[in-house]
Structures are given as structure tokens and as C-alpha cells.
Amino acid sequence: MSVVGAMGELELLEEDVASARMGRMGSRVFDAVRQAIVQLKFRPGNLLSEAEVARQLGVSRQPVREAFIKLAEVGLVEVKPQRGTFVMLISIRQVQNVRFIREAIEVAVVRKAALEASPKRIEEFRHLLEAQRDAERDANHMEFLRLDEAFHQSLAHSVDTDYAWRVLENLKAQMDRVRHLSMPDATPIDVLVGQHAAIIDAIARHAPDEAEAAMRTHLSEILLSLPRLAQAHPELFSD
């Protein structure tokens, strides 16, 4: 191989490495901004500054720009030419539609779990439930929401339906914003913990119909709190 040919391959490799690093950087920026939007640190309707986000995260503006494009694709921000990038208002219609899709997927997952979950997996569910009760006693709403997410994710992992969970993760950001807004007034944590307990008990009894009914009740909770939240915070909602 000639020196020129070898050098060409080296340059291509370095470009690939740089591209991969930029891709990982963009993913981290996307995750950070998405989390800030979901947790309502960036409120619906807020103008997002590309320069300010880059400064806060210690990155260049390019990965922030790419993150904004991806966030627009999942419906969390709107890029308005000559005006800027704005956090989307919470769409009641989208929340209702995503909840419908989530119920269809998670009902199938929980039925499968009731038929297949091992004693070890059921014990893991119970450990998560106890941690949720600790969060409830400490009035640690952020920790509870993290554990709530871990519980639903663990259900999917327990029966090898990881892809189904990844599909949900990309869909449910609108629902997650409502969940954060509902803590703790619209949906008391003890109600949610009790619903999780009912789901686990049904799985432990290998009762798929009961597990499905418990999951439907749990995922319908947001439909009860959504109208109250929209009335209390009309500036955050569309539709």
C-alpha cells in the first residue's frame, strides 16, 4: 500500500471518530434538553436560546442546533423562522392519543408478565415498590417519578419487550410533562403506589386479566387529572 493510500485511510478513520463523538454529543444534548422540558424546567411557551443552552451545557452551538431539530421532530419544540425556538404547549389531544397507544402496549406487556415473570423478577418489582413508598414518605416527588419510570421499564425488560419500551419512550414525552405537573396535588403519590401494588400482586398470582385491569386503571389516572391541570394552568396547554 502506498503512503498516500495509507494516509487517506487514516484521515477517513479520524473523520469517522469525530463524527461518532459529535453524534454522542448531540445525543447527550438532546437528552439533557428533553429532560429539562419534560421536568418543566423549560416551561411550555418559553423561548429557548441556542447560545444560552450551549453555554449552560459547555458545548458548541452545533449539537444544540441538532438537538433542537430532533426535539421538533418529537413535538417538544417549534422552530419559528426569524423568531426562534419555542417549547411547545402541552397538547391535550396528543396526551390523550399517546395515552391510548401506551395503554395498548403496556397492557400487552403486563399480560405477558403475568404469564411469564419469574419469582426473581417479581421480587425486583417489589423492591421498586418499597423504594417508591420511601419516596412517598419523604415527599420526594422527583425520586418517585424516576422510580415510576423504572417500574414500567422493568416490566418490559422482565419479558424481553425492550423494543416496546423504546417505542414508548419516544412517544410519551407529552404525558411525562403532565405527570410532572400533576405532582403532588392532582395525583397523590399514595394512589399511584397502590395501583403499582395491585399490578404486582396480579402478576405474582399469574392472573393476566387482573393485571390488565389494574394497568388500565393505572394508565387512566392521567385522564382524571388532565382536565383539572388544564384548567389550573391554561397558559401551559393548547387544544
For each residue, the residues with C-beta under 8 A, 3 or more apart:
1: 5 6
2: 5 6
3: 6 7
4: 7 8
5: 1 2 8 9
6: 1 2 3 9 10
7: 3 4 10 11
8: 4 5 11 12
9: 5 6 12 13
10: 6 7 13 14
11: 7 8 14 15
12: 8 9 15 16
13: 9 10 16 17
14: 10 11 17 18
15: 11 12 18 19
16: 12 13 19 20
17: 13 14 20 21
18: 14 15 21 22
19: 15 16 22 23
20: 16 17 23 24
21: 17 18 24 25
22: 18 19 25 26 62 63
23: 19 20 26 27
24: 20 21 27 28
25: 21 22 28 29 59 63
26: 22 23 29 30 63 66 67 70
27: 23 24 30 31
28: 24 25 31 32 63
29: 25 26 32 33 53 57 59 63 64 66 67
30: 26 27 33 34 66 67 70 71
31: 27 28 34 35
32: 28 29 35 36 57
33: 29 30 36 37 42 48 53 64 67 68 71
34: 30 31 37 38 71 74 76 173
35: 31 32 38 39
36: 32 33 39 41 42
37: 33 34 40 41 42 71 76 77 87 173 177
38: 34 35 173 176 177 180
39: 35 36 142 180
40: 37 43 44 177 180 181
41: 36 37
42: 33 36 37 46 48 87
43: 40 46 87 236
44: 40 87 88 89 90 177 235 236 237
45: 86 87 89 235 236
46: 42 43 86 87
47: 84 85 86
48: 33 42 52 53 68 77 84 85 86 87
49: 52 53 84
50: 53 54 61 64 65 68 85
51: 54 55 61
52: 48 49 55 56
53: 29 33 48 49 50 56 57 64
54: 50 51 57 58 59 60 61 63 64
55: 51 52 58
56: 52 53
57: 29 32 53 54 64
58: 54 55
59: 25 29 54 63 64
60: 54 63 64
61: 50 51 54 64 65
62: 22 65 66
63: 22 25 26 28 29 54 59 60 66 67
64: 29 33 50 53 54 57 59 60 61 67 68
65: 50 61 62 68 69
66: 26 29 30 62 63 69 70
67: 26 29 30 33 63 64 70 71
68: 33 48 50 64 65 71 72 77 79 85
69: 65 66 72 73 79
70: 26 30 66 67 73 74
71: 30 33 34 37 67 68 74 76 77
72: 68 69 75 76 77 78 79 85
73: 69 70
74: 34 70 71 170 173
75: 72 88 91 94 173 174
76: 34 37 71 72 87 88 173
77: 37 48 68 71 72 85 86 87 88
78: 72 85 86 88
79: 68 69 72 84 85
80: 83 84 85 86
81:
82:
83: 80 86
84: 47 48 49 79 80
85: 47 48 50 68 72 77 78 79 80
86: 45 46 47 48 77 78 80 83
87: 37 42 43 44 45 46 48 76 77
88: 44 75 76 77 78 91 238
89: 44 45 236 237 238
90: 44 94 95 174 177 178 181 236 237 238
91: 75 88 94 95 174 237 238 239
92: 95 96 226 230 237 238 239
93: 96 97 239
94: 75 90 91 97 98 174
95: 90 91 92 98 99 174 175 178 222 226
96: 92 93 99 100 223 226
97: 93 94 100 101
98: 94 95 101 102 171 172 174 175
99: 95 96 102 103 175 219 222 223
100: 96 97 103 104
101: 97 98 104 105 168 171
102: 98 99 105 106 168 171 172 175 219
103: 99 100 106 107 215 216 219 220
104: 100 101 107 108
105: 101 102 108 109 164 167 168
106: 102 103 109 110 152 155 168 215 219
107: 103 104 110 111 212 215 216
108: 104 105 111 112 161 164
109: 105 106 112 113 155 156 159 161 164
110: 106 107 113 114 155 199 202 203 208 211 212 214 215
111: 107 108 114 115 208 211 212
112: 108 109 115 116 159 161
113: 109 110 116 117 121 155 158 159 203 211
114: 110 111 117 202 203 205 206 207 208 210 211 212
115: 111 112 206 208
116: 112 113 158 159
117: 113 114 121 122 125 158 159 203
118: 121 122 158
119: 122 123
120: 123 124
121: 113 117 118 124 125 154 158
122: 117 118 119 125 126 200 203 204
123: 119 120 126 127
124: 120 121 127 128 154 158
125: 117 121 122 128 129 151 154 155 158 200 203
126: 122 123 129 130 200
127: 123 124 130 131
128: 124 125 131 132 147 150 151 154
129: 125 126 132 133 151 193 196 197 200
130: 126 127 133 134
131: 127 128 134 135 147
132: 128 129 135 136 144 147 148 151 189 192 193 196
133: 129 130 136 137 193
134: 130 131 137 138
135: 131 132 138 140 141 143 144 147 189
136: 132 133 139 144 189 190 193
137: 133 134
138: 134 135 143
139: 136 184
140: 135 143 144
141: 135 144 145 183 184 189
142: 39 145 146
143: 135 138 140 146 147
144: 132 135 136 140 141 147 148 183 189 192
145: 141 142 148 149 179 180 183
146: 142 143 149 150
147: 128 131 132 135 143 144 150 151
148: 132 144 145 151 152 179 192 196
149: 145 146 152 153
150: 128 146 147 153 154
151: 125 128 129 132 147 148 154 155 196
152: 106 148 149 155 156 165
153: 149 150 156 157 165
154: 121 124 125 128 150 151 157 158
155: 106 109 110 113 125 151 152 158 159
156: 109 152 153 159 161 162 164 165
157: 153 154 160 161 162 165
158: 113 116 117 118 121 124 125 154 155
159: 109 112 113 116 117 155 156
160: 157
161: 108 109 112 156 157 164 165
162: 156 157 165 166
163: 166 167
164: 105 108 109 156 161 167 168
165: 152 153 156 157 161 162 168 169
166: 162 163 169 170
167: 105 163 164 170 171
168: 101 102 105 106 164 165 171 172
169: 165 166 172
170: 74 166 167 173
171: 98 101 102 167 168
172: 98 102 168 169 175 176
173: 34 37 38 74 75 76 170 176 177
174: 75 90 91 94 95 98 177 178
175: 95 98 99 102 172 178 179 222
176: 38 172 173 179 180
177: 37 38 40 44 90 173 174 180 181
178: 90 95 174 175 181 182 222 225 226 229
179: 145 148 175 176 182 183 187 222
180: 38 39 40 145 176 177 183
181: 40 90 177 178 186 229 233 236
182: 178 179 185 186 187 222 225 229
183: 141 144 145 179 180 186 187 189
184: 139 141 187 188 189
185: 182
186: 181 182 183 225 228 229
187: 179 182 183 184 191 192 221 222 224 225
188: 184 191 192
189: 132 135 136 141 144 183 184 192 193
190: 136 193 194
191: 187 188 194 195 221
192: 132 144 148 187 188 189 195 196 218 221
193: 129 132 133 136 189 190 196 197
194: 190 191 197 198
195: 191 192 198 199 214 217 218 221
196: 129 132 148 151 192 193 199 200 218
197: 129 193 194 200 201
198: 194 195 201 202 214 217 218
199: 110 195 196 202 203 211 214 215 218
200: 122 125 126 129 196 197 203 204
201: 197 198 204 205
202: 110 114 198 199 205 207 208 210 211 213 214
203: 110 113 114 117 122 125 199 200 206 207 211
204: 122 200 201
205: 114 201 202 210
206: 114 115 203
207: 114 202 203 210 211
208: 110 111 114 115 202 211 212
209: 212 213
210: 114 202 205 207 213 214
211: 110 111 113 114 199 202 203 207 208 214 215
212: 107 110 111 114 208 209 215 216
213: 202 209 210 216 217
214: 110 195 198 199 202 210 211 217 218
215: 103 106 107 110 199 211 212 218 219
216: 103 107 212 213 219 220
217: 195 198 213 214 220 221
218: 192 195 196 198 199 214 215 221
219: 99 102 103 106 215 216 222
220: 103 216 217 223 224
221: 187 191 192 195 217 218 224 225
222: 95 99 175 178 179 182 187 219 225 226
223: 96 99 220 226
224: 187 220 221 227 228
225: 178 182 186 187 221 222 228 229
226: 92 95 96 178 222 223 229 230
227: 224 230 231
228: 186 224 225 231 232
229: 178 181 182 186 225 226 232 233 237
230: 92 226 227 233 234 237
231: 227 228 234
232: 228 229
233: 181 229 230 236 237
234: 230 231 237
235: 44 45
236: 43 44 45 89 90 181 233
237: 44 89 90 91 92 229 230 233 234
238: 88 89 90 91 92
239: 91 92 93
